[in-house]
Amino acid sequence: MYTGAVLDRRALRRFTRNRPALVGAGIVAIVLLLAIFGPMLAPHDPNEMHFEADALSALGKPQGPSAEFPLGTDAAGRCVLSRLLYGARVSLEVGIFATALAVGIGLWIGLLAGYYRKATDAVLMRFTDMVLAFPFLLLVITVASMRESSSMVDVFLVLGLTGWTTMGRVIRGKVLSLREMEFVQAARAVGAGNGRIILRHILPNVLGPTTVLASVGIAGFILSEAVLSYLGLGVPPPQASWGAMLYEGQSLYTLAPRLILIPGAAIVITVLGFNLLGEGLRDAFDPKDKRG
C-alpha cells in the first residue's frame, strides 16, 4: 500500500526548515495554551461588572489599564483581559468544531464522488455547486438569522454545515487521480472491495491535503464567527468571544479605541498563525504545489 506524504519523514524536514511555518505553529501553540489555561490566568470573572473607580469613571466611562485591570475595562465595567482570555477559548472552540464538522462532510463527499464517479459524482457535485452558488458569509448570516435560539453549538453547526464545499471539491480531485494509481489497481485485482480500497488505500493518502485545508479552515471559521458576533448573530451575551468584544466596543471606538484594537489584534494574529501553519503544511506535503 502507498503510504502517502503523511508518513513521509521528508515532509517533516521540509516543514521544520520553513521559518514562516514554524512562526505560525508557534502562534497557534501560544493561542491554544491561552485558550486552555486562560480561565486560570484571568484576573476576574469575565462577566462580572465592577463599579469601583479603577473600573468606571464617575461618568460611567470605561477606565484604561491599571494594576487591577491590566487591559482596562469595557463599558459595563468588565475586565477586558479576562474577557479576551475566555474569548480565546470560545473562538477556538467554534473554529475547531466547525472545521471538524466541515471536514467530516466534505471529506466523505469528496471520497465518494471521486471514487465512484458517474451518477454518484454528478449528484454530489451538483449539490456542492448549489451550495457554492450562494456567497458563504451571506449564506451563513441567512441561516444564522433564522435560528430560534442562540448558542455556541448553533454557531459552529451553522458554520460547519455551510463551509464544507472547498474540502469536498479538493478531496474529489485528489481521489480522481489516486483511484487510477497502481496500488489501487493492484488492490482491486486481488479482490479488495470498494469499501476496503477507500478506507485502507485512498483515505490515508488524502489526509495530507485534508490536514492543510483543516488548518486554514479554522482560521476562516474564526473570522466567520467574529463577523457573526459583530452582527449580533454569534454566541449569546454576556458570553465572551472576540467577535462579541468587537461588537460591544464599536460604540466607544472614539472614546476607547482599545476595546476594538485588542480583540481585533487577537483575531488577526490568530488567523495569521493558522494561515502560516496551513501554508507550511501544504509546502511540506506537496512541495510541487507552489501558488502565487
C-alpha positions in Angstrom: 0.0 0.0 0.0 1.2 3.5 -0.8 1.9 5.3 2.5 1.5 8.9 1.2 3.0 12.1 2.4 1.5 12.0 5.9 4.1 9.4 6.9 6.9 10.9 4.8 9.8 12.0 7.0 10.9 14.3 4.2 7.7 16.3 4.7 8.6 16.8 8.4 12.1 18.0 7.4 10.6 20.4 4.9 8.2 21.8 7.5 10.9 22.3 10.2 13.1 24.2 7.6 10.2 26.6 6.8 10.5 29.6 9.1 7.1 31.1 8.4 5.5 27.7 9.1 7.4 27.5 12.4 6.3 31.0 13.3 2.7 30.0 12.5 3.0 26.8 14.6 4.3 28.9 17.5 1.5 31.4 17.3 -1.1 28.6 17.2 0.6 26.8 20.1 0.5 30.0 22.2 -3.1 30.7 21.4 -4.1 27.2 22.2 -2.3 27.3 25.6 -4.0 30.6 26.4 -7.4 29.1 25.5 -6.8 26.1 27.7 -5.3 27.9 30.7 -7.0 31.2 30.2 -9.6 30.7 32.9 -6.7 30.1 35.4 -4.8 33.2 34.2 -7.8 35.6 34.0 -7.7 38.0 37.0 -11.5 38.3 37.1 -14.8 36.6 36.1 -15.2 37.8 32.5 -18.9 38.6 33.1 -18.5 40.4 36.5 -19.3 44.1 36.4 -17.1 46.3 38.5 -18.2 49.8 39.7 -15.1 50.9 41.6 -13.0 53.9 40.5 -10.5 51.7 38.7 -13.2 50.2 36.5 -15.6 53.0 35.7 -15.2 56.8 36.0 -17.6 58.9 37.8 -19.4 59.5 34.5 -19.6 55.7 33.8 -16.8 55.6 31.2 -14.5 52.6 30.9 -11.1 53.1 32.5 -7.8 52.4 30.9 -5.1 49.8 32.0 -4.3 49.6 35.7 -2.8 47.2 38.2 -6.3 45.8 38.9 -7.3 45.6 35.2 -4.2 45.2 33.0 -6.1 45.9 29.8 -8.7 48.2 31.3 -12.4 47.7 31.4 -15.3 47.8 28.9 -18.4 49.9 29.0 -20.0 47.5 31.5 -17.0 47.6 33.9 -15.8 44.1 33.0 -12.2 43.2 32.8 -11.0 43.3 29.2 -8.1 40.9 29.8 -10.4 38.3 31.4 -12.9 38.5 28.5 -10.0 38.3 26.0 -8.7 35.1 27.6 -12.1 33.5 27.9 -13.0 34.7 24.4 -9.9 32.8 23.0 -11.5 29.5 24.2 -14.9 30.3 22.7 -13.5 31.5 19.3 -11.1 28.5 19.0 -13.8 26.0 20.1 -16.1 27.4 17.4 -13.3 27.3 14.8 -12.2 23.8 15.7 -15.6 22.2 16.0 -16.9 23.9 12.8 -13.8 22.7 11.0 -14.3 19.1 12.3 -17.9 19.1 11.0 -16.9 20.6 7.7 -14.1 18.1 7.3 -16.4 15.2 8.1 -18.9 16.2 5.5 -16.5 17.4 2.8 -14.1 14.5 3.1 -16.7 11.8 2.6 -18.5 13.7 -0.2 -15.1 14.1 -1.9 -14.2 10.4 -1.4 -17.5 9.0 -2.7 -17.7 11.4 -5.6 -14.2 10.9 -6.7 -14.1 7.1 -6.3 -17.5 6.1 -7.7 -17.7 8.9 -10.3 -20.6 8.8 -12.9 -24.0 9.2 -11.3 -22.7 9.5 -7.7 -20.2 12.1 -8.7 -22.8 14.1 -10.7 -25.4 14.1 -7.9 -22.9 15.1 -5.1 -21.1 17.7 -7.2 -24.4 19.3 -8.3 -25.4 19.6 -4.7 -22.0 21.1 -3.9 -22.4 23.6 -6.8 -25.8 24.5 -5.4 -24.3 25.4 -2.0 -21.4 27.2 -3.7 -23.8 29.3 -5.7 -24.5 31.3 -2.5 -21.8 33.6 -1.1 -20.5 31.9 2.0 -21.0 34.7 4.5 -24.4 35.6 3.1 -25.5 32.0 3.4 -24.1 31.8 7.0 -25.8 35.1 8.0 -29.1 34.0 6.4 -29.1 30.6 8.2 -27.9 32.1 11.5 -30.7 34.8 11.4 -33.3 32.0 11.1 -32.3 30.3 14.3 -34.8 30.4 17.1 -32.1 30.0 19.8 -28.6 31.3 20.0 -25.7 29.3 21.5 -22.1 28.4 20.7 -23.3 25.0 19.4 -25.7 26.7 17.0 -22.8 28.9 15.7 -20.4 26.0 14.9 -23.3 23.9 13.4 -24.2 26.8 11.0 -20.6 27.3 10.0 -19.7 23.6 9.6 -22.9 22.8 7.6 -22.2 25.6 5.2 -18.4 25.6 5.0 -17.5 22.1 3.7 -17.7 22.7 -0.1 -14.0 23.6 -0.7 -13.0 20.4 1.2 -15.3 18.3 -0.9 -14.1 19.6 -4.2 -10.4 19.4 -3.4 -10.6 15.8 -2.0 -12.7 14.7 -5.0 -9.9 15.9 -7.3 -7.3 14.1 -5.3 -9.3 10.9 -5.3 -9.9 11.0 -9.0 -6.1 10.7 -9.5 -5.5 8.3 -6.7 -8.1 5.7 -7.9 -6.1 5.2 -11.2 -2.7 4.6 -9.5 -1.1 1.2 -9.5 -1.5 0.4 -5.8 -5.3 0.9 -6.1 -5.4 -1.2 -9.3 -3.4 -3.9 -7.6 -5.8 -3.9 -4.6 -8.7 -4.2 -6.9 -7.0 -7.0 -8.9 -6.6 -9.2 -5.7 -10.3 -8.8 -4.9 -10.4 -6.0 -2.4 -13.9 -4.4 -2.2 -14.7 -0.8 -2.7 -15.1 -0.1 1.0 -11.7 -1.6 1.8 -10.0 0.3 -1.0 -11.5 3.6 0.1 -10.6 3.1 3.8 -7.3 1.3 3.5 -5.7 2.8 0.4 -7.5 6.0 -0.6 -8.2 7.6 2.7 -4.7 7.6 4.2 -3.4 9.3 1.0 -5.8 12.3 1.3 -5.1 13.0 4.9 -2.3 15.4 3.9 -4.4 17.8 1.9 -7.2 17.4 4.5 -4.9 18.5 7.3 -3.8 21.5 5.2 -7.4 22.5 4.5 -8.4 22.0 8.1 -5.7 24.3 9.4 -6.7 27.1 7.0 -10.4 26.3 7.6 -10.0 27.0 11.4 -8.7 30.5 10.6 -11.7 31.1 8.2 -14.2 29.9 10.7 -12.7 32.1 13.5 -13.2 35.1 11.2 -16.7 34.0 10.3 -17.6 33.7 14.0 -16.2 37.1 14.6 -18.4 38.5 11.8 -21.5 36.8 13.1 -20.8 38.1 16.6 -20.1 41.6 15.3 -23.5 41.5 13.6 -25.2 40.2 16.8 -25.7 36.7 15.4 -22.9 34.9 17.2 -22.6 33.5 20.7 -25.2 35.0 23.1 -24.3 37.7 25.5 -22.8 38.1 28.0 -20.6 35.2 26.9 -17.2 36.5 25.7 -15.8 35.9 22.3 -13.5 38.1 20.2 -16.2 39.0 17.8 -18.6 39.9 20.6 -16.0 42.1 22.1 -15.7 44.0 18.8 -19.5 44.3 18.6 -19.6 45.6 22.2 -16.8 48.1 21.7 -17.9 49.6 18.4 -20.0 52.3 20.1 -17.0 53.5 22.0 -14.3 53.4 19.3 -13.6 57.1 19.6 -13.5 57.2 23.4 -11.7 53.9 24.0 -10.3 52.5 20.7 -8.5 49.7 22.6 -11.9 48.0 23.0 -11.7 47.3 19.3 -8.0 47.2 18.8 -7.3 44.5 21.4 -9.8 41.8 20.2 -9.1 42.8 16.6 -5.4 42.2 17.1 -6.1 38.9 18.7 -8.2 37.8 15.7 -5.6 39.0 13.2 -2.7 37.3 14.9 -4.5 34.0 15.4 -5.7 33.9 11.8 -2.2 34.7 10.6 -0.8 31.9 12.7 -3.2 29.3 11.2 -2.7 30.6 7.7 1.1 30.4 8.0 0.8 26.9 9.5 -1.5 25.8 6.7 0.9 27.2 4.0 3.8 25.4 5.7 1.9 22.1 5.8 0.9 22.5 2.1 4.5 23.1 1.1 5.7 20.2 3.3 3.2 17.6 2.0 3.3 18.8 -1.6 6.4 20.8 -2.5 5.4 20.9 -6.2 2.3 22.9 -5.3 3.6 26.4 -5.3 1.0 29.1 -5.6 1.4 32.8 -6.2 
